[in-house]
Amino acid sequence: MQTPKYLRAKEMAKYLNIGLSTVWLYAKQGKLTPKKLSDRVTLFSVDEADKLINGFEVA
């Protein structure tokens, strides 16, 4: 199955194996850029999330 380019916050939390509140914290800190489609729909880039977690790799 192909990974979508964008995920909603709940899906992104599952994808990154973090809590939903952490997704929103990362958005607030500028680590993830939210793309607001409407009042109730916000998407996050999977590519950006991949770059974020690759930056946290422990040597």
Secondary structure, DSSP 8 states (H G I E B T S, - for coil): ----SEEEHHHHHHHHTS-HHHHHHHHHHTSS-EEE-SSS-EEEEHHHHHHHHHHT---
